Amino acid sequence: MLEGLDCEHGLPIQWPKCSLRERAIVTTLPTLYVSHGAPTLALDPGRTGAALAELGRALPRPEAVLMVSAHWETVRPMASTAERPETIHDFAGFPEQLYQMSYPAPGAPDVARHAKELLDAAGIGAELDSRRGLDHGAWVPLRFLYPAADIPVTQLSIQPRLEPQHHYSVGEALGALRDAGVLIVGSGSLTHNLRELRMSAGRTAAEPYAVAFQQWVYQSINANDFAALLDYRRTAPQAARAHPTDEHLLPLFVALGAAGRAVSACRVNDEITFGALAMDAYVFETLSAPTPRQSRVA
């Protein structure tokens, strides 16, 4: 399914599961977790932009995309039914060129309504928003994944006051969308402590705490230890420093939950920018002949 995509390119640790050339037949679309970083990623793509562009070329073309961005926060899940979602420039103090950028993809209101039905059926519940556009957590990575902006997109909110388990359950409920050709993308940042960013650092030396947290996530996914991931506040090194608040990691749990019986995970980017902003991107796949794995949920 992802022919030509080298999951091990540029990674400091080789992951045996990332050999996409020797996979079982993939039966449905994968789910993604991407780090969107600072809005300036749109101007200075670096290795992250290249990795996302390569990933977009390797994936089969979806019928629609459901983006779960860290930058739409609501009390309960909401999905956008906007026919032509506006490009939201939800940031200040950045170069003027960013405010001139747009991502004019059509909306996916039918996908939003289907998502609501699935969440209602699961007892989670959801609401619809007819006006919500695409914030930078959605349109910045989409500019690299699908630069033509010709794939319908809808966005789903996160609930920052609720725990990772809630977001994992949201993902589980939405998994059926994959069979309808919908690509589910969680968009956040693998680390997100804005107070510790060194804007002058660029892509040079990374803070040890950011590397430690990044590697812990990598190794936990590699070990299928999703129970530890769901309890990352207590089990991960430097968790509070890597994520003073949860919102930028919560989309990861939606992607994991939506992957269902996924038995293959692949990290396609591990760049760290500004000294402390880990830009990891993961692909989670369901294979036709899954192998036994430990439960993701305690």
GUVO-293020 format. One line per 3 residues: number of its first residue (from 1); for each residue z, y, x of N, C-alpha, C. Coordinates in steps of 0.2 Angstrom, whole numbers, padded with zeros to 4 digits. Each point is the difference from the previous one (the first is absolute). Layout:
BEGIN
NUM> Z:Y:X:Z:Y:X:Z:Y:X  ...
REM end
This chain:
BEGIN
1> 0000:-0006:0004:0000:0006:-0004:0000:0006:0004  0004:0000:0006:0000:0006:0004:-0004:-0001:0007  -0006:-0003:-0001:-0004:-0001:0006:-0001:0006:0004
4> 0001:-0001:0007:-0001:0006:0004:0006:0004:0002  0006:-0001:-0004:0006:0004:0001:0004:-0004:0005  0002:0003:0005:0004:-0002:0005:0007:0002:-0001
7> 0004:-0005:-0003:0007:0002:-0002:0004:0001:0006  -0002:-0002:0006:0004:0000:0006:-0001:0006:0004  -0006:0004:-0002:-0002:0005:0005:0005:0005:0001
10> 0002:0001:0006:0005:0006:0002:0007:-0002:-0001  0002:-0006:-0002:0007:-0002:-0001:0003:-0002:0006  0006:0002:0001:0004:-0002:0006:0002:-0007:-0001
13> 0001:-0003:-0006:0002:-0007:-0001:-0005:-0003:-0004  -0003:-0006:0003:-0005:-0004:-0004:0003:-0004:-0005  -0003:0001:-0006:0003:-0003:-0006:-0005:-0006:-0002
16> 0002:-0006:0001:-0004:-0006:-0002:-0003:0000:-0007  0003:0003:-0005:-0002:0000:-0006:-0006:0005:-0001  -0002:0004:0005:-0005:0005:-0001:-0007:-0003:0002
19> -0001:-0006:0001:-0006:-0003:0002:-0004:0000:-0007  -0004:0005:-0002:-0004:0000:-0006:-0006:-0004:0000  -0002:-0002:0006:-0006:-0004:0001:0001:-0008:-0002
22> 0006:-0002:-0001:0002:-0007:-0001:0004:0000:-0006  -0001:0003:-0005:0004:0001:-0006:-0003:-0005:-0006  0005:-0002:-0004:-0002:-0003:-0006:-0004:0005:-0005
25> -0003:-0003:-0005:-0004:0005:-0004:0005:0004:-0004  -0002:0007:0000:0005:0004:-0003:-0003:0001:-0008  0005:-0001:-0004:-0002:0000:-0007:0000:0006:-0004
28> 0004:0005:0003:0000:0007:-0004:0001:0005:0005  0000:0006:-0002:0001:0006:0005:0007:0000:0003  0000:0002:0006:0007:0001:0003:0003:0006:-0003
31> 0006:0001:0003:0004:0007:-0002:0001:0003:0007  0001:0007:0000:0000:0003:0007:0007:0004:0000  0002:0001:0005:0005:0005:0002:-0002:0005:0005
34> -0001:0006:-0001:-0003:0005:0006:0005:0005:0001  0000:0003:0006:0004:0006:0001:-0004:0006:0001  0001:0005:-0005:-0004:0005:0000:0002:0006:0005
37> 0006:0000:0002:0002:0005:0005:0000:0007:-0002  -0001:0004:0005:-0001:0007:-0002:-0007:0002:-0003  0000:0005:-0004:-0007:0002:-0003:-0005:0001:0005
40> 0002:0002:0006:-0005:0001:0005:-0004:-0006:0003  0002:-0006:-0003:-0003:-0006:0002:-0008:0001:-0003  -0001:0004:-0005:-0006:0001:-0002:-0005:0004:0005
43> 0004:0004:0004:-0004:0004:0005:0000:-0004:0007  0005:-0004:0001:0001:-0003:0007:0001:-0007:-0001  -0005:-0004:-0002:0001:-0007:-0002:0003:-0005:0005
46> -0002:0001:0007:0003:-0004:0005:-0001:-0008:-0002  0004:-0004:0003:-0001:-0007:-0001:0001:-0002:-0007  0005:0004:-0004:0001:-0002:-0007:-0006:0001:-0004
49> -0003:0005:0001:-0006:0002:-0004:-0006:-0006:0001  0000:-0001:0006:-0005:-0005:0002:0001:-0007:-0003  0007:-0002:0000:0002:-0006:-0003:-0001:-0001:-0007
52> 0001:0006:-0004:-0001:0000:-0007:-0007:0000:-0002  -0004:0003:0004:-0007:0000:-0001:-0003:-0007:0001  0002:-0003:0005:-0002:-0007:0002:0002:-0005:-0006
55> 0006:0001:-0002:0003:-0004:-0006:-0004:0001:-0006  -0002:0006:-0002:-0004:0001:-0006:-0007:-0003:0001  -0003:0000:0006:-0006:-0003:0000:0000:-0008:0000
58> 0006:-0003:0002:0001:-0007:0000:0002:-0003:-0007  0003:0004:-0004:0002:-0002:-0007:-0006:-0001:-0004  0001:-0005:-0005:-0005:0000:-0005:0000:0007:-0005
61> -0005:0002:-0002:0000:0006:-0004:0004:-0001:-0007  0006:0003:-0001:0004:-0001:-0006:-0003:0004:-0006  0001:-0002:-0006:-0002:0003:-0006:0004:0007:-0001
64> 0006:0000:0003:0004:0006:-0001:0006:0000:0005  0003:0005:0001:0006:0000:0005:0006:0003:-0004  0006:-0003:0001:0006:0002:-0003:0004:0002:0006
67> 0001:0007:0001:0004:0002:0006:0008:0001:-0003  0004:-0002:0004:0007:0001:-0001:0003:0004:0006  0000:0007:-0001:0002:0004:0005:0007:0002:0000
70> 0003:0001:0006:0007:0003:0001:0001:0007:-0003  -0006:0003:-0001:0001:0007:-0002:-0001:0002:-0008  0001:-0006:-0004:0000:0001:-0007:0007:-0003:-0002
73> 0005:0003:-0001:0006:-0002:-0002:0002:0001:-0007  0002:-0005:-0004:0002:0001:-0007:0006:-0005:-0001  0003:0001:-0006:0006:-0004:-0002:-0002:-0007:-0001
76> -0006:-0001:-0004:-0002:-0006:-0001:-0008:0000:0001  -0003:-0006:0001:-0007:0000:0002:-0004:0004:-0004  -0005:0004:0003:-0005:0003:-0004:-0007:-0001:0003
79> -0005:-0001:-0004:-0007:-0001:0003:-0004:0006:-0003  -0005:0002:0004:-0005:0005:-0001:-0006:-0002:-0004  -0001:0003:-0006:-0006:-0002:-0004:-0005:0006:0001
82> 0000:0004:0005:-0004:0006:0001:-0007:-0003:0001  -0005:0003:-0003:-0007:-0002:0000:-0003:0002:0007  0002:0006:0002:-0002:0003:0006:0006:0003:0004
85> 0003:-0005:0003:0007:0003:0003:-0002:0005:0006  0004:0005:-0001:-0001:0006:0005:0003:-0002:0007  -0002:0003:0005:0003:-0001:0007:0006:0005:0000
88> 0006:-0003:0001:0006:0004:0000:0002:0001:0008  0000:0007:0002:0002:0002:0006:0008:0001:0000  0003:-0005:0000:0008:0000:-0001:0003:0001:0007
91> -0002:0006:0004:0003:0001:0006:-0001:0007:0002  0004:0003:0004:-0001:0007:0002:0001:0001:0007  -0004:0005:0003:0001:0002:0007:-0005:-0004:0004
94> -0005:-0003:-0002:-0005:-0004:0004:-0006:0004:0000  -0005:-0002:0005:-0006:0003:0001:-0004:0001:-0007  -0003:0006:-0001:-0004:0002:-0006:-0005:-0006:-0001
97> -0003:-0003:0005:-0005:-0005:-0001:0002:-0005:-0005  0007:-0002:0000:0003:-0005:-0004:-0001:0001:-0007  0001:0007:-0002:0000:0002:-0007:-0007:0000:-0003
100> -0005:0000:0005:-0006:0000:-0003:-0003:-0007:-0001  0004:-0005:0002:-0002:-0007:-0001:0001:-0002:-0007  -0005:-0005:-0002:0001:-0003:-0007:-0002:-0007:0001
103> 0002:-0004:-0005:-0001:-0007:-0001:-0002:-0001:-0007  -0007:0001:-0002:-0002:0000:-0007:-0002:-0006:-0003  0005:-0005:0001:-0001:-0007:-0003:0001:0001:-0007
106> -0004:-0004:-0004:0002:-0001:-0007:0006:-0003:-0001  0003:0001:-0006:0007:-0003:-0002:-0002:-0007:-0002  0006:-0003:-0001:0000:-0007:-0003:0005:-0001:-0006
109> -0001:0004:-0005:0005:0000:-0006:0001:-0007:-0003  -0005:-0004:0000:0001:-0007:-0003:0004:-0004:0005  0000:0001:0006:0004:-0004:0005:0007:0002:-0001
112> 0001:0007:-0001:0007:0003:-0001:0003:-0003:-0007  -0004:-0001:-0005:0002:-0002:-0006:0002:-0008:0000  -0004:-0003:0004:0001:-0007:0001:0007:-0001:0004
115> 0001:0004:0005:0006:0000:0004:0006:0001:-0004  0000:0005:-0005:0005:0001:-0004:0001:-0006:-0005  -0005:-0003:-0002:0001:-0006:-0004:0004:-0006:0004
118> -0002:-0001:0006:0003:-0005:0004:0007:0002:0001  0002:0006:0002:0007:0002:0001:0004:0000:-0006  -0003:0002:-0006:0004:-0001:-0006:0001:-0007:-0002
121> -0005:-0005:0002:0001:-0007:-0002:0006:-0003:0005  0000:0003:0006:0005:-0003:0005:0007:0003:-0002  0001:0005:-0005:0006:0002:-0001:0002:0006:0004
124> -0004:0003:0004:0001:0005:0005:-0002:0007:-0004  -0005:0000:-0004:-0002:0006:-0003:-0004:0005:0004  -0004:0004:-0003:-0004:0005:0003:-0002:0005:-0005
127> -0002:0006:0003:-0003:0005:-0004:-0007:0002:0003  -0004:0004:-0004:-0006:0002:0003:0000:0008:0000  -0004:0002:0005:-0001:0007:0001:-0007:0002:0001
130> -0002:0004:-0005:-0008:0001:0000:-0002:0006:0005  0004:0003:0003:-0002:0005:0005:0002:-0001:0007  0003:-0005:0002:0002:-0001:0007:-0006:-0001:0004
133> 0000:0004:0006:-0006:-0001:0004:0002:-0005:0006  -0003:0001:0006:0001:-0004:0006:0004:0004:0005  0006:-0001:0002:0004:0003:0005:-0003:-0002:0007
136> 0003:0003:0005:-0003:-0001:0007:0002:-0007:0002  0005:-0003:-0003:0001:-0007:0002:-0005:-0005:-0003  -0004:0002:-0005:-0006:-0004:-0002:-0006:0002:0003
139> -0002:0007:-0001:-0007:0002:0002:-0001:0000:0008  0005:0001:0004:-0001:0000:0007:-0002:-0007:0003  0004:-0006:-0002:-0003:-0006:0002:-0006:-0002:-0003
142> -0001:0002:-0006:-0006:-0002:-0004:-0006:0003:0003  0000:0006:0003:-0005:0003:0004:-0003:-0005:0006  0005:-0004:0002:-0003:-0004:0006:-0002:-0007:-0003
145> 0004:-0002:-0005:-0002:-0007:-0003:-0006:0000:-0004  -0001:0005:-0004:-0006:0001:-0004:-0003:0007:0000  -0003:0002:0006:-0002:0007:0000:-0005:0003:-0005
148> -0003:-0005:-0003:-0005:0003:-0005:0003:0002:-0006  0006:-0002:-0001:0004:0002:-0006:-0003:-0002:-0007  -0003:-0006:0000:-0004:-0002:-0005:0003:-0006:-0004
151> 0006:-0002:0002:0004:-0005:-0003:0006:0003:-0005  0000:-0002:-0006:0005:0003:-0004:0007:-0001:0002  0004:0005:0000:0007:0000:0002:0005:0002:-0005
154> 0006:-0003:0000:0005:0002:-0004:0006:0000:0004  0006:0003:-0002:0006:0000:0004:0006:-0002:-0004  0004:-0003:0004:0007:-0002:-0004:0005:0003:0004
157> 0006:0002:-0003:0005:0003:0003:0005:-0005:0002  0005:0002:0005:0005:-0003:0002:0007:0002:-0003  0005:-0003:0000:0007:0002:-0002:0005:0000:0006
160> 0001:0005:0003:0004:0001:0006:0007:-0002:-0001  0002:0001:-0006:0007:-0002:-0002:0002:-0007:-0001  -0006:-0004:0000:0001:-0007:-0001:-0002:-0004:0007
163> 0003:-0006:0000:0000:-0004:0006:-0007:-0003:0002  -0001:-0003:0006:-0006:-0003:0002:-0001:-0006:-0005  0005:-0004:-0003:-0001:-0005:-0004:-0004:0002:-0007
166> 0002:0006:-0002:-0004:0003:-0006:-0007:0000:0002  -0002:0003:0005:-0007:0001:0002:-0003:-0006:0002  0003:-0005:0002:-0003:-0007:0001:-0001:-0003:-0007
169> 0004:0001:-0005:-0001:-0002:-0006:-0006:0003:-0004  -0001:0007:0002:-0005:0004:-0003:-0007:-0004:0003  0000:-0001:0006:-0006:-0003:0003:-0001:-0007:-0003
172> 0005:-0004:-0001:-0001:-0007:-0003:-0004:0001:-0007  0003:0005:-0003:-0003:0001:-0007:-0007:0002:0000  -0002:0004:0005:-0007:0003:0001:-0005:-0005:0003
175> 0003:-0006:0003:-0005:-0004:0004:-0006:-0002:-0004  0000:-0001:-0007:-0005:-0002:-0003:-0006:0004:0000  0001:0007:0002:-0005:0004:0001:-0005:-0002:0005
178> 0002:-0003:0005:-0004:-0002:0006:-0006:-0005:-0003  0002:-0004:-0005:-0005:-0005:-0002:-0006:0004:-0004  0002:0006:-0002:-0005:0005:-0003:-0004:0004:0005
181> 0001:-0001:0006:-0004:0004:0005:0004:0006:0002  0006:0001:-0001:0004:0006:0001:0003:-0001:0007  -0001:0004:0005:0004:0000:0006:0006:0005:-0001
184> 0006:-0004:0002:0006:0004:-0001:0002:0002:0007  0001:0006:0001:0002:0003:0006:0006:0004:0000  0005:-0002:0004:0006:0004:0001:0000:0004:0006
187> 0001:0007:-0001:-0001:0005:0005:0007:0003:0001  0002:0000:0006:0006:0003:0003:0000:0002:0007  0005:-0002:0004:0000:0000:0007:0006:-0005:0002
190> -0002:-0004:0005:0005:-0005:0002:0006:0003:0003  0000:0006:0003:0006:0003:0001:-0001:0007:-0002  0005:0004:-0002:-0001:0007:-0003:0006:0004:0000
193> 0001:0002:0007:0006:0005:0001:-0003:0006:0002  -0002:0005:-0004:-0003:0006:0001:0004:0004:0005  0006:0000:0000:0004:0004:0005:0000:-0002:0007
196> -0003:-0006:0001:0000:-0002:0007:-0007:-0001:0002  -0005:0003:-0003:-0007:0000:0002:-0001:0005:0006  -0003:-0001:0004:-0002:0004:0006:-0007:0002:-0001
199> -0002:0005:-0003:-0007:0002:-0001:-0004:0001:0006  0003:0001:0005:-0004:0001:0007:-0001:-0006:0003  0004:-0006:-0002:-0001:-0006:0003:-0007:-0004:-0001
202> -0003:0002:-0006:-0006:-0003:-0001:0000:-0007:-0001  -0003:-0004:0004:0000:-0007:0000:0002:-0003:0007  0005:0003:0003:0003:-0002:0006:0006:-0004:-0001
205> 0005:0000:0004:0006:-0004:0000:0004:0000:-0007  0001:-0006:-0002:0004:-0001:-0007:0007:0000:0001  0004:0002:-0005:0007:0000:0000:0002:-0008:0000
208> 0005:-0002:0004:0002:-0007:0000:0002:-0002:-0007  0004:0004:-0004:0002:-0002:-0007:-0006:-0002:-0004  -0005:0004:0000:-0006:-0001:-0004:-0004:-0006:0002
211> 0000:-0002:0006:-0003:-0006:0003:0004:-0006:-0003  0007:0001:0001:0004:-0006:-0002:-0001:-0002:-0008  0000:0006:-0004:-0001:-0002:-0007:-0007:-0002:-0001
214> -0005:0002:0003:-0006:-0002:-0001:-0001:-0008:0002  0003:-0002:0005:0000:-0007:0002:0004:-0004:-0004  0005:0003:-0003:0004:-0005:-0004:-0004:-0001:-0007
217> -0003:0005:-0002:-0004:-0001:-0006:-0006:-0005:0001  -0003:0001:0006:-0005:-0005:0002:0002:-0007:0001  0006:-0001:0003:0003:-0007:0001:0002:-0003:-0007
220> 0003:0004:-0004:0003:-0002:-0006:-0006:-0003:-0005  -0006:0004:0000:-0005:-0002:-0004:-0003:-0006:0003  -0001:-0001:0007:-0002:-0005:0003:0004:-0007:-0001
223> 0007:0001:-0001:0004:-0005:-0001:0001:-0002:-0008  -0004:0004:-0004:0000:-0001:-0007:0008:0002:-0003  0003:0004:0004:0007:0001:-0002:0000:0007:-0005
226> -0002:-0001:-0006:-0001:0005:-0004:0007:0002:-0003  0005:-0005:0000:0006:0002:-0003:0003:0005:0005  -0001:-0001:0006:0003:0005:0005:-0004:0007:-0001
229> -0006:0000:-0001:-0004:0006:-0001:0003:0004:-0006  0001:-0004:-0006:0003:0003:-0006:0007:0003:0001  0003:-0002:0005:0007:0002:0002:0000:0004:0006
232> -0006:0004:0002:-0001:0002:0006:0005:0006:0002  0004:0003:-0005:0005:0005:0002:0005:-0003:0004  0002:-0007:-0002:0005:-0003:0004:-0002:-0004:0006
235> -0006:-0003:0000:-0002:-0005:0004:-0005:0003:0006  -0003:0006:-0001:-0005:0002:0005:0004:0005:0005  -0002:0000:0006:0003:0004:0005:-0003:0007:-0001
238> 0005:0005:0000:-0001:0007:0000:-0004:0002:-0007  0002:-0004:-0005:-0003:0001:-0007:0001:0007:-0002  0006:0003:0000:0002:0007:-0003:-0004:0005:0004
241> -0001:-0001:0007:-0003:0005:0004:-0008:-0001:-0001  -0002:-0006:-0001:-0008:0000:-0001:-0001:0002:-0007  0004:-0001:-0005:-0001:0002:-0007:0006:0004:-0003
244> 0001:0006:0001:0006:0003:-0003:0000:0000:-0007  -0006:-0001:-0003:-0001:-0001:-0007:-0005:-0006:-0001  0000:-0003:-0006:-0004:-0006:0000:-0007:0001:-0002
247> -0002:0006:-0003:-0007:0000:-0003:-0006:-0002:0004  0000:0001:0006:-0006:-0002:0004:0000:-0007:0002  0005:-0004:-0001:-0001:-0007:0001:0000:-0004:-0007
250> 0002:0003:-0006:-0001:-0003:-0006:-0007:-0003:-0002  -0005:0004:0002:-0007:-0003:-0002:-0001:-0007:0004  0003:-0001:0005:-0001:-0007:0004:0002:-0005:-0005
253> 0006:0001:-0004:0002:-0006:-0004:-0004:-0001:-0006  -0003:0005:-0002:-0005:-0001:-0006:-0006:-0004:0003  -0002:0002:0006:-0006:-0004:0002:0002:-0008:0002
256> 0006:-0001:0002:0003:-0006:0001:0000:-0004:-0007  0003:0003:-0005:0001:-0003:-0006:-0007:-0002:-0003  -0004:0004:0000:-0007:-0001:-0003:-0004:-0005:0004
259> 0002:-0002:0006:-0004:-0005:0004:0002:-0007:-0003  0005:0000:-0004:0001:-0007:-0004:0002:-0005:0005  -0004:-0006:0000:0001:-0005:0005:-0003:0001:0006
262> -0001:0006:0003:-0003:0001:0006:0003:-0004:0006  -0004:-0003:0004:0002:-0003:0006:-0003:0002:0006  -0003:0006:0000:-0003:0003:0006:0001:0007:0000
265> 0003:0003:0005:0001:0007:0001:-0003:0002:0006  -0003:0006:0001:-0004:0002:0006:0002:0007:0001  0002:0002:0006:0001:0007:0002:-0006:0002:0003
268> -0003:0006:-0002:-0007:0002:0002:0001:0007:0004  0006:0002:0000:0002:0006:0004:0007:0001:0002  0001:0002:0006:0007:0001:0002:0001:0007:0003
271> -0004:0005:-0001:0001:0006:0004:0006:0004:-0002  0003:0003:0005:0006:0004:-0002:-0002:0008:0002  0000:0004:-0004:-0002:0007:0001:0007:0005:0000
274> -0001:0005:0003:0005:0005:0001:0007:-0003:0002  -0001:-0005:0004:0006:-0003:0003:0004:-0004:-0005  0000:0000:-0006:0004:-0003:-0005:-0003:-0002:-0006
277> -0006:0001:-0001:-0003:-0002:-0007:-0005:-0006:0001  0003:-0006:-0002:-0003:-0006:0001:-0006:0000:-0006  -0006:-0002:0002:-0006:0000:-0004:-0002:-0007:-0002
280> 0004:-0005:0000:-0002:-0006:-0001:-0004:-0001:-0007  -0005:-0005:0001:-0003:-0002:-0007:-0001:-0007:0000  0001:-0003:-0006:0001:-0007:-0001:-0005:-0002:-0005
283> -0003:-0006:0000:-0004:-0004:-0005:0004:-0006:-0002  0001:-0001:-0006:0003:-0006:-0003:-0005:-0004:-0004  -0001:-0006:0001:-0005:-0004:-0003:0003:-0006:-0004
286> -0003:-0002:-0005:0001:-0007:-0003:-0005:-0004:0002  0001:-0006:0002:-0005:-0005:0002:0000:-0006:-0005  -0006:-0003:0000:-0001:-0005:-0005:0004:-0006:0001
289> 0003:-0002:0006:0004:-0005:0001:0006:0002:0004  0005:0003:-0004:0006:0003:0003:0004:-0005:0004  0004:0001:0005:0004:-0004:0003:0007:0002:-0002
292> 0005:-0005:0001:0007:0002:-0002:0003:0006:0003  0003:0004:-0003:0004:0005:0003:0006:0001:-0003  0005:0004:0003:0006:0001:-0003:0000:0006:-0005
295> 0004:0000:-0005:0000:0005:-0005:0001:0007:0003  -0004:0004:-0003:0001:0007:0002:0006:0004:-0003  0002:-0003:-0005:0006:0003:-0004:0006:-0005:0001
298> 0005:0003:0002:0007:-0003:0000:0002:-0003:-0006
REM end
